[in-house]
Amino acid sequence: MFKNMKIGMRLGWGFFVVLLLMAGIVLTGIRQLGAVSDITNRMATQDWTKSVIANDVIDIANDNAAASFELFLVSARDEVAGIHRRMDDNKAKIDVKLEQLDDLLYLPEGKSKLATIIEMRRPYVASFTAVRDLLTAGEREQATRRMIAETLPALKGFLGAINDLIQFQGQIMENSGKQAAETYSDARTLMVVIGLIALIAGTGAAFWVARSITRPLG
C-alpha cells in the first residue's frame, strides 16, 4: 500500500504523524502541569492555611494564659472586668479557628489530631475558668495552687496537641512538594521521549518522501 502511495499522500501521512506526536506533547504538558497546579494550589490554599490557623490558636491560647497571670496582679474592678472580657473573646476566637480547621482538614489522621486538640482544650478551659472564679472570690492562695498544679500542665498538653497537628501539616506540605517535583520530572521525561519519537518520525517521513521523488529520476 505504501509503495504505491503518491507523493502528496506520503507528505500528508508524514505531516499527520508528526502533528499527532506534537499534539501528544502538548496534551501531556497540559495534563501534567494541571496536576502540578492542583498540588501547589492545595498547598497554598489548604495546607499552608491550616498551619497558619493552628499557630493563631497557639498565640491566642498563650494570650489567655498571660491574661490569667495578669489577674493575680490587678485588683481594680474595671481592670479585672477588662481581662475577663479579653479571655472570653479569646475563647470565642479559638472556637472559630477550630471550626475553620475542621472545614479544611481532609485526611483522617488530621481529623483525629483535631479531635485530640478539642479534647485537650476542655480541661484547660475548665481549669483557667476555675482559677478566674477563685480569684474573683478572693481565694488567691487556692487559685495559685490550682494554676500551678492544674492549669499550666493542661495548657502544656493543649499546646502540644496543636504543635502535633502543625508538624503533621508540615509533613503533608513536604510530601506535596515532592509529589509536584516528581510529576514535573515525569512530564518532562515523557515530553522528551515523545519529542524524540516525533523527530525520528519526521526524519523518516522526509527520507521516505525524498526517496520517492529521487528514485524515479535515477
Number of C-alpha atoms within 10 A of each C-alpha: 4 7 7 8 11 13 15 10 12 19 16 12 13 20 16 13 15 20 14 13 21 18 13 17 20 12 13 17 17 13 12 18 16 12 16 21 13 13 17 18 12 15 19 13 11 19 23 16 17 25 21 13 18 24 17 15 22 19 15 18 23 15 15 22 18 13 20 21 16 14 19 15 10 12 12 8 9 10 13 20 12 12 19 18 12 15 23 14 14 19 17 11 16 20 13 14 17 19 12 15 19 15 12 16 18 12 9 9 12 19 17 13 19 22 15 17 21 16 13 20 20 12 18 22 18 14 21 25 17 16 26 25 13 17 20 15 10 11 13 16 11 12 23 17 12 17 21 11 12 17 25 16 14 22 22 12 18 23 22 15 20 23 18 17 24 22 12 17 22 16 13 16 21 13 12 18 16 12 16 20 13 13 17 17 13 13 20 16 12 16 20 13 13 18 17 13 15 20 15 13 17 19 14 13 20 16 12 15 18 13 13 17 13 9 8 7 7 5
